[in-house]
């Protein structure tokens, strides 16, 4: 069990250090949605948590696990951008993914559209 845990930790550290090749850094239309009842790929959940925390929406622990704090942060983000996103639903689908990536980039952050999170978040265009 310890070996599995250590291997998992090593994989996360290696990926964070950029030593593992992530597929072509571009947004992709087919990325799974994030939210209650969705696929919740841990990479996408991590991106949602990291980006929302960085933007001041307090998604709680950046642990790659969908939970009530992340859901509440998504609702707060969607409410703040209601004029673009419509009625908040706490689901990160293509429209919310686009807006999150746009706001992230507009506030001077990297690793969005052309990076790791741009690959994992659902979006409406490549």
Secondary structure as GFF3:
##gff-version 3
##sequence-region A 1 126
A	DSSP	alpha_helix	2	16	.	.	.	ID=ss1
A	DSSP	alpha_helix	42	54	.	.	.	ID=ss2
A	DSSP	alpha_helix	68	80	.	.	.	ID=ss3
A	DSSP	alpha_helix	82	85	.	.	.	ID=ss4
A	DSSP	alpha_helix	94	106	.	.	.	ID=ss5
A	DSSP	alpha_helix	116	120	.	.	.	ID=ss6
###
